[in-house]
Amino acid sequence: MASKVAEFYIEASRKRYEHIRKKIDETLKANETAMLFIREGHLVQFPQDIEVFSVAPPALDEIRRWLRDRTSVKESESDSQPED
């Protein structure tokens, strides 16, 4: 049951992102500018002729850096552990 729900969710998400891409492609004309507010980690594939700038608050960058550094430390620790 859970796998079926997950399948439906993934398919609905795929369709949603595809719909967003199509709407952008249909409505944004040459030399126009637009602003889209969308969550980080979205899967929208923007048309190739669109230049995308991602803007995030500085605090988010600090969190990403902390997570990246923490992951690196954990990976280093696990690499240095002897295998059984």
C-alpha positions as CSV (number, residue, x, y, z in Angstrom):
1,M,0.0,0.0,0.0
2,A,2.7,2.5,0.9
3,S,4.7,1.8,-2.3
4,K,1.5,2.5,-4.3
5,V,1.0,5.8,-2.5
6,A,4.7,6.7,-3.1
7,E,4.3,5.9,-6.8
8,F,1.2,8.2,-7.0
9,Y,3.0,11.0,-5.2
10,I,6.1,10.7,-7.4
11,E,3.9,10.8,-10.6
12,A,1.9,13.7,-9.3
13,S,5.0,15.6,-8.5
14,R,6.5,14.9,-11.9
15,K,3.3,16.1,-13.6
16,R,3.2,19.2,-11.5
17,Y,6.8,20.2,-12.3
18,E,6.2,19.5,-16.0
19,H,3.1,21.7,-15.9
20,I,5.1,24.5,-14.3
21,R,7.7,24.2,-17.0
22,K,5.2,24.3,-19.8
23,K,3.4,27.3,-18.4
24,I,6.7,29.2,-18.1
25,D,7.5,28.2,-21.7
26,E,4.1,29.3,-23.0
27,T,3.8,32.6,-21.1
28,L,7.3,34.0,-20.9
29,K,8.1,35.8,-24.1
30,A,11.5,36.7,-25.5
31,N,13.2,39.6,-23.6
32,E,10.7,39.4,-20.7
33,T,11.6,39.0,-17.1
34,A,9.8,37.0,-14.5
35,M,10.1,36.0,-10.9
36,L,9.2,32.6,-9.6
37,F,9.1,31.7,-5.9
38,I,9.6,28.0,-5.5
39,R,11.0,25.8,-2.8
40,E,14.6,24.6,-2.9
41,G,15.0,21.1,-4.3
42,H,12.3,21.5,-6.9
43,L,12.6,19.5,-10.0
44,V,11.4,22.1,-12.6
45,Q,13.5,21.8,-15.7
46,F,13.5,25.3,-17.1
47,P,13.6,25.8,-20.9
48,Q,17.2,26.2,-22.2
49,D,16.8,29.8,-23.2
50,I,15.9,30.9,-19.7
51,E,18.6,32.2,-17.4
52,V,17.9,31.2,-13.8
53,F,19.2,32.9,-10.7
54,S,18.7,31.3,-7.3
55,V,18.5,33.6,-4.3
56,A,18.7,32.3,-0.7
57,P,19.2,34.1,2.6
58,P,22.7,34.1,4.1
59,A,21.5,31.9,7.0
60,L,20.6,29.2,4.6
61,D,24.1,29.2,3.2
62,E,25.5,28.9,6.7
63,I,23.3,25.9,7.3
64,R,24.4,24.2,4.0
65,R,28.0,24.8,4.9
66,W,27.5,23.3,8.3
67,L,25.8,20.3,6.9
68,R,28.4,19.8,4.2
69,D,31.3,20.1,6.8
70,R,29.5,17.7,9.2
71,T,29.0,15.2,6.4
72,S,32.7,15.4,5.4
73,V,33.8,14.8,9.0
74,K,31.5,11.8,9.4
75,E,32.7,10.4,6.0
76,S,36.3,10.9,7.1
77,E,35.6,9.1,10.4
78,S,33.9,6.2,8.7
79,D,36.8,5.9,6.2
80,S,39.3,5.7,9.0
81,Q,37.4,3.0,10.9
82,P,38.9,-0.4,10.4
83,E,36.6,-2.9,8.7
84,D,35.7,-6.1,10.5
